[in-house]
Amino acid sequence: MTFFHLLNCVALSYVPYVITYKAAGLSEYSAHWKCVQAGGMYFLVQFVKMLILATFFPETDSDNLDIVGEMLRCSVDVGDLVGLSFIMNQLTVKGPIKFTCVAVGWATAEFVMTRLLPFWTGARGTEFDWIYIRMSLETNILLFQHIAAAALVWLYSRRDLAQRHRYMVIALLAVCIYRSLLIQSLVFTLTLGPWMDLLIQLACTLSVCLLTIPLYGKVGVVTY
């Protein structure tokens, strides 16, 4: 039963990635290698981020929420946007395929790095635990978060984006960077449980996605 619990968690986490890959038509563009490149960039960016965090912004043992410290640590996530921008500039496919491909590869690398080992060591050792179901659902939320972030980075690089829309893109990118701080602050202030934490993550991600769609519609019909 423990092995089936592991399979259920992995399937619940990763099947949406496969569905996204197929539904977005990435298989028609032979995007496997492009996704691998995005995943490699993810690992490189995370390594650099860990060095910066360990050197300049070490974690504290305090039970209180350090707003300033967390804000500084979240600011390092700018590296993710830089990494997304860099790898997208290396691809020659059209815009929608470009940012979707990069987002799927980026999210898959994050799944391997942050979820696969806990599933193997935890879910495999217990018949059932809700914590791993929450982790699986959170993985799905992060997939859409990465797609929205990649789309925003692509939109920001467009020269034909109106200035007023560019300000909106910048604001949404700031939300992507400080998303974890906003959620942590709300959960800590209201002393919410893990399921409410998950719902807030879902609401935040859906808000960013819904606001990104009309911005993409402004220039999405034009590709280069």
C-alpha positions as a Markdown table, in Angstrom:
| # | Residue | x | y | z |
|---|---|---|---|---|
| 1 | Met | 0.0 | 0.0 | 0.0 |
| 2 | Thr | 2.9 | 2.4 | 0.7 |
| 3 | Phe | 4.1 | 2.0 | -2.9 |
| 4 | Phe | 0.7 | 2.7 | -4.3 |
| 5 | His | 0.6 | 5.9 | -2.1 |
| 6 | Leu | 3.9 | 6.9 | -3.6 |
| 7 | Leu | 2.6 | 6.3 | -7.1 |
| 8 | Asn | -0.6 | 8.2 | -6.4 |
| 9 | Cys | 1.3 | 11.2 | -5.1 |
| 10 | Val | 3.7 | 11.2 | -8.1 |
| 11 | Ala | 0.8 | 10.8 | -10.6 |
| 12 | Leu | -1.2 | 13.6 | -8.9 |
| 13 | Ser | 1.8 | 15.8 | -9.1 |
| 14 | Tyr | 3.2 | 15.1 | -12.6 |
| 15 | Val | 0.3 | 14.0 | -14.8 |
| 16 | Pro | -0.9 | 17.7 | -15.1 |
| 17 | Tyr | 2.6 | 18.5 | -16.5 |
| 18 | Val | 2.2 | 15.8 | -19.1 |
| 19 | Ile | -1.3 | 17.0 | -20.0 |
| 20 | Thr | 0.0 | 20.6 | -20.3 |
| 21 | Tyr | 2.9 | 19.4 | -22.5 |
| 22 | Lys | 0.5 | 17.6 | -24.8 |
| 23 | Ala | -2.4 | 20.2 | -24.7 |
| 24 | Ala | 0.0 | 23.1 | -25.5 |
| 25 | Gly | 1.2 | 21.3 | -28.6 |
| 26 | Leu | 4.8 | 21.2 | -27.4 |
| 27 | Ser | 5.2 | 17.6 | -28.6 |
| 28 | Glu | 4.6 | 18.9 | -32.2 |
| 29 | Tyr | 7.7 | 21.1 | -31.9 |
| 30 | Ser | 9.9 | 18.4 | -30.5 |
| 31 | Ala | 10.3 | 20.5 | -27.3 |
| 32 | His | 11.9 | 17.8 | -25.2 |
| 33 | Trp | 15.4 | 19.2 | -25.5 |
| 34 | Lys | 14.2 | 22.7 | -24.9 |
| 35 | Cys | 12.5 | 21.6 | -21.7 |
| 36 | Val | 15.7 | 20.0 | -20.6 |
| 37 | Gln | 17.6 | 23.2 | -21.3 |
| 38 | Ala | 15.1 | 25.1 | -19.1 |
| 39 | Gly | 15.5 | 22.5 | -16.4 |
| 40 | Gly | 19.2 | 22.8 | -16.5 |
| 41 | Met | 18.9 | 26.6 | -16.2 |
| 42 | Tyr | 16.7 | 26.1 | -13.2 |
| 43 | Phe | 19.3 | 24.0 | -11.4 |
| 44 | Leu | 22.0 | 26.6 | -12.1 |
| 45 | Val | 19.8 | 29.5 | -10.9 |
| 46 | Gln | 18.9 | 27.7 | -7.7 |
| 47 | Phe | 22.5 | 26.9 | -7.0 |
| 48 | Val | 23.5 | 30.5 | -7.3 |
| 49 | Lys | 20.5 | 31.6 | -5.2 |
| 50 | Met | 21.4 | 29.2 | -2.5 |
| 51 | Leu | 25.0 | 30.6 | -2.4 |
| 52 | Ile | 23.6 | 34.1 | -2.1 |
| 53 | Leu | 21.1 | 33.2 | 0.6 |
| 54 | Ala | 23.6 | 31.3 | 2.6 |
| 55 | Thr | 26.1 | 34.1 | 2.4 |
| 56 | Phe | 24.0 | 37.2 | 2.9 |
| 57 | Phe | 20.6 | 36.2 | 4.1 |
| 58 | Pro | 20.9 | 33.1 | 6.5 |
| 59 | Glu | 17.8 | 31.7 | 8.0 |
| 60 | Thr | 17.0 | 32.6 | 11.7 |
| 61 | Asp | 15.4 | 30.3 | 14.4 |
| 62 | Ser | 12.9 | 33.0 | 15.5 |
| 63 | Asp | 9.3 | 32.0 | 15.6 |
| 64 | Asn | 8.2 | 35.5 | 14.6 |
| 65 | Leu | 7.9 | 36.5 | 11.0 |
| 66 | Asp | 10.8 | 38.7 | 10.0 |
| 67 | Ile | 9.2 | 40.9 | 7.3 |
| 68 | Val | 12.4 | 42.7 | 6.3 |
| 69 | Gly | 14.5 | 39.5 | 6.2 |
| 70 | Glu | 11.9 | 37.6 | 4.2 |
| 71 | Met | 11.6 | 40.5 | 1.8 |
| 72 | Leu | 15.3 | 40.5 | 1.2 |
| 73 | Arg | 15.3 | 36.7 | 0.7 |
| 74 | Cys | 12.4 | 36.9 | -1.7 |
| 75 | Ser | 14.2 | 39.6 | -3.6 |
| 76 | Val | 16.8 | 36.9 | -4.6 |
| 77 | Asp | 14.0 | 35.3 | -6.6 |
| 78 | Val | 14.6 | 38.0 | -9.2 |
| 79 | Gly | 17.2 | 35.4 | -10.3 |
| 80 | Asp | 14.4 | 33.1 | -11.5 |
| 81 | Leu | 13.1 | 35.8 | -13.8 |
| 82 | Val | 16.6 | 36.5 | -15.1 |
| 83 | Gly | 17.0 | 32.7 | -15.7 |
| 84 | Leu | 13.6 | 32.5 | -17.5 |
| 85 | Ser | 14.5 | 35.5 | -19.7 |
| 86 | Phe | 17.9 | 34.1 | -20.6 |
| 87 | Ile | 16.7 | 30.7 | -21.6 |
| 88 | Met | 13.8 | 32.1 | -23.6 |
| 89 | Asn | 16.2 | 34.3 | -25.5 |
| 90 | Gln | 18.1 | 31.1 | -26.6 |
| 91 | Leu | 15.0 | 29.5 | -28.1 |
| 92 | Thr | 13.9 | 30.3 | -31.7 |
| 93 | Val | 10.3 | 29.0 | -31.5 |
| 94 | Lys | 7.3 | 31.4 | -31.5 |
| 95 | Gly | 6.3 | 33.2 | -28.3 |
| 96 | Pro | 3.5 | 31.0 | -26.9 |
| 97 | Ile | 5.5 | 27.8 | -27.4 |
| 98 | Lys | 8.6 | 29.5 | -26.1 |
| 99 | Phe | 7.3 | 30.5 | -22.6 |
| 100 | Thr | 5.2 | 27.4 | -22.2 |
| 101 | Cys | 8.1 | 25.2 | -23.0 |
| 102 | Val | 10.4 | 27.0 | -20.6 |
| 103 | Ala | 7.8 | 27.0 | -17.9 |
| 104 | Val | 7.1 | 23.3 | -18.2 |
| 105 | Gly | 10.8 | 22.5 | -18.1 |
| 106 | Trp | 11.4 | 24.9 | -15.2 |
| 107 | Ala | 8.5 | 23.4 | -13.2 |
| 108 | Thr | 9.6 | 19.9 | -13.9 |
| 109 | Ala | 13.1 | 20.6 | -12.6 |
| 110 | Glu | 11.5 | 22.1 | -9.5 |
| 111 | Phe | 9.4 | 19.0 | -9.0 |
| 112 | Val | 12.5 | 16.8 | -9.3 |
| 113 | Met | 14.5 | 19.0 | -6.9 |
| 114 | Thr | 11.9 | 19.7 | -4.2 |
| 115 | Arg | 9.2 | 17.0 | -4.4 |
| 116 | Leu | 10.6 | 13.7 | -5.7 |
| 117 | Leu | 12.9 | 13.0 | -2.8 |
| 118 | Pro | 10.3 | 13.8 | -0.1 |
| 119 | Phe | 7.8 | 11.6 | -1.9 |
| 120 | Trp | 10.4 | 8.7 | -2.1 |
| 121 | Thr | 11.5 | 9.0 | 1.5 |
| 122 | Gly | 8.1 | 10.0 | 3.0 |
| 123 | Ala | 5.2 | 8.8 | 0.9 |
| 124 | Arg | 6.8 | 5.5 | 0.3 |
| 125 | Gly | 7.2 | 4.9 | 4.0 |
| 126 | Thr | 3.5 | 5.5 | 5.0 |
| 127 | Glu | 0.2 | 4.1 | 3.8 |
| 128 | Phe | -1.4 | 7.5 | 3.7 |
| 129 | Asp | -0.7 | 11.0 | 4.8 |
| 130 | Trp | -2.5 | 14.2 | 3.8 |
| 131 | Ile | 0.7 | 16.2 | 3.8 |
| 132 | Tyr | 1.9 | 14.5 | 0.6 |
| 133 | Ile | -1.5 | 15.1 | -1.1 |
| 134 | Arg | -1.1 | 18.8 | -0.2 |
| 135 | Met | 2.4 | 18.7 | -1.7 |
| 136 | Ser | 1.0 | 17.2 | -4.9 |
| 137 | Leu | -1.7 | 19.8 | -5.2 |
| 138 | Glu | 0.9 | 22.6 | -4.5 |
| 139 | Thr | 3.0 | 21.2 | -7.3 |
| 140 | Asn | 0.1 | 21.7 | -9.7 |
| 141 | Ile | -0.4 | 25.3 | -8.5 |
| 142 | Leu | 3.3 | 26.0 | -9.0 |
| 143 | Leu | 3.1 | 24.8 | -12.6 |
| 144 | Phe | 0.5 | 27.5 | -13.4 |
| 145 | Gln | 2.5 | 30.0 | -11.4 |
| 146 | His | 5.6 | 29.3 | -13.5 |
| 147 | Ile | 3.6 | 29.5 | -16.8 |
| 148 | Ala | 2.2 | 32.9 | -15.7 |
| 149 | Ala | 5.7 | 34.1 | -14.7 |
| 150 | Ala | 7.2 | 33.0 | -17.9 |
| 151 | Ala | 4.5 | 34.6 | -19.9 |
| 152 | Leu | 5.0 | 37.9 | -18.0 |
| 153 | Val | 8.8 | 37.8 | -18.7 |
| 154 | Trp | 8.0 | 37.2 | -22.4 |
| 155 | Leu | 5.5 | 40.1 | -22.4 |
| 156 | Tyr | 8.0 | 42.4 | -20.8 |
| 157 | Ser | 10.6 | 41.6 | -23.5 |
| 158 | Arg | 8.1 | 42.6 | -26.2 |
| 159 | Arg | 8.8 | 46.0 | -27.8 |
| 160 | Asp | 5.2 | 46.3 | -29.0 |
| 161 | Leu | 3.7 | 46.2 | -25.5 |
| 162 | Ala | 2.0 | 49.5 | -24.6 |
| 163 | Gln | 3.6 | 51.4 | -21.7 |
| 164 | Arg | 0.5 | 51.2 | -19.5 |
| 165 | His | 0.5 | 47.5 | -20.0 |
| 166 | Arg | 4.2 | 47.3 | -19.3 |
| 167 | Tyr | 3.6 | 48.8 | -15.8 |
| 168 | Met | 0.9 | 46.1 | -15.2 |
| 169 | Val | 3.4 | 43.4 | -16.2 |
| 170 | Ile | 6.0 | 44.8 | -13.8 |
| 171 | Ala | 3.5 | 44.9 | -11.0 |
| 172 | Leu | 2.5 | 41.2 | -11.6 |
| 173 | Leu | 6.2 | 40.2 | -11.8 |
| 174 | Ala | 6.7 | 41.9 | -8.4 |
| 175 | Val | 3.8 | 39.8 | -7.1 |
| 176 | Cys | 5.5 | 36.7 | -8.5 |
| 177 | Ile | 8.7 | 37.6 | -6.7 |
| 178 | Tyr | 7.1 | 38.4 | -3.3 |
| 179 | Arg | 4.3 | 35.9 | -3.6 |
| 180 | Ser | 5.7 | 33.7 | -0.8 |
| 181 | Leu | 6.1 | 36.7 | 1.5 |
| 182 | Leu | 2.5 | 37.8 | 0.9 |
| 183 | Ile | 1.2 | 34.3 | 1.6 |
| 184 | Gln | 3.4 | 33.8 | 4.7 |
| 185 | Ser | 2.3 | 37.1 | 6.1 |
| 186 | Leu | -1.4 | 36.4 | 5.7 |
| 187 | Val | -1.1 | 32.8 | 7.1 |
| 188 | Phe | 1.0 | 34.0 | 10.0 |
| 189 | Thr | -1.3 | 37.0 | 10.8 |
| 190 | Leu | -4.5 | 35.0 | 10.7 |
| 191 | Thr | -2.9 | 31.8 | 12.1 |
| 192 | Leu | -4.3 | 29.7 | 9.3 |
| 193 | Gly | -3.8 | 26.0 | 8.8 |
| 194 | Pro | -2.0 | 24.2 | 5.9 |
| 195 | Trp | -5.1 | 23.7 | 3.8 |
| 196 | Met | -6.0 | 27.4 | 4.0 |
| 197 | Asp | -2.4 | 28.1 | 3.1 |
| 198 | Leu | -2.9 | 26.0 | 0.0 |
| 199 | Leu | -6.2 | 27.8 | -0.9 |
| 200 | Ile | -4.5 | 31.2 | -0.6 |
| 201 | Gln | -1.7 | 30.0 | -2.9 |
| 202 | Leu | -4.3 | 28.8 | -5.4 |
| 203 | Ala | -6.2 | 32.2 | -5.2 |
| 204 | Cys | -3.0 | 34.2 | -5.6 |
| 205 | Thr | -1.9 | 32.1 | -8.6 |
| 206 | Leu | -5.3 | 32.2 | -10.3 |
| 207 | Ser | -5.3 | 36.0 | -9.8 |
| 208 | Val | -2.0 | 36.4 | -11.5 |
| 209 | Cys | -3.0 | 34.1 | -14.3 |
| 210 | Leu | -6.3 | 35.8 | -14.9 |
| 211 | Leu | -4.6 | 39.2 | -15.0 |
| 212 | Thr | -1.9 | 37.9 | -17.3 |
| 213 | Ile | -4.4 | 36.5 | -19.9 |
| 214 | Pro | -5.7 | 39.9 | -21.1 |
| 215 | Leu | -2.2 | 41.3 | -21.2 |
| 216 | Tyr | -1.1 | 38.4 | -23.4 |
| 217 | Gly | -4.1 | 39.0 | -25.6 |
| 218 | Lys | -2.8 | 42.4 | -26.4 |
| 219 | Val | 0.2 | 41.1 | -28.2 |
| 220 | Gly | -0.3 | 37.3 | -28.3 |
| 221 | Val | -1.6 | 37.3 | -31.8 |
| 222 | Val | 1.7 | 38.6 | -33.0 |
| 223 | Thr | 4.6 | 36.3 | -32.8 |
| 224 | Tyr | 8.2 | 36.5 | -33.8 |
